[in-house]
Structure formats: C-alpha cells, structure tokens
Amino acid sequence: MDDPDLSFVVLDPVKIMPDYTIEKKDLEKNVAWDLENDELSCFVIVTIPHGNPEAMTANFMAPLVINNRLKQGLQLILQNSSYSHKHKLLQ
C-alpha cells in the first residue's frame, strides 16, 4: 500500500486446476473470519520471467485469500501441501 508502483499478476487457481482447494484448518489458524458465511476469494500470484513468458509459473502453495465482506486479505502459506510454489502454467 505504500508503493503505488508495486503490482502483481494474479489469477483464480480454479481456472488452471479445477480441484484446487484450501483446507479450512489452514485458514482457521490465521484468521478469525466467519468461514461458514463470509464470501472469500482466492488468487495465486503469477511470475512471468523477463524475456521468457512461456516459462511463467504460479504459486499455488501460498494463495492470496480475500474476505470480501471485511475487505481483508492475507497470503496463506499452505502447510503440508502437495501444491507447488512454481506450478508451470504452460505445459
């Protein structure tokens, strides 16, 4: 928020991996949100190497989770996850 030039490319992980899920227990350890009733959005950060966009990856291991009602968010690091922090987007 302090640097207006800072930005990230993000995408909905379900668009790439339809069965992508976050364990409720991972969220419960980090936030006091009403997980049953609050509307949450999830995004993954995309890395696009300079000069080599074909090698772009997404961090499925540390998604951004946004609570739309509270307008709060965090980057959640999934514990004991099989997801990669460098999931190739173009196979």
Buried (B, 14 or more C-beta within 10 A) or exposed (E): EEEEEEEEEBEEBEEBBEEBEBEEEBBEEEBEBEEEEEEBEBBBBBBEEEEEEEEBBBBBBBBBBBBEEEEEBBEBEBEEBEBEBEBEBEE
